[in-house]
Amino acid sequence: MSSVIYDVILKRHNGSSRPDVCIFYDEDKELAIAAMANYDRKNAFTITEKDGRFSIADIILRERKPTGEVISEKPYREIFDTVTGKRIER
């Protein structure tokens, strides 16, 4: 059993009554980062729900233990260049 799980979270804007959304999780950090890039390429910073398409504040890479305890969270802009979409963090 891996001791770390990586979640890709769509972070809502402050004041939103809707919860954040986990769109991907895996024990492989590189797969999670690839999922972040793929989501941004296909959807940018939006989420489609049954009642429309809404903007999101950020795409977050969350590192956590299997118990749910959060180890760290990194916003999209710390992993990718927000203009080019190219990865800046390794």
Secondary structure by P-SEA (a helix, b strand, c coil): cccbbbbbbbcccccccbbbbbccccccaaaaaaaaaaaaaccccccccccbbbbbccccbbbbcccccccccccccccccccccccccc
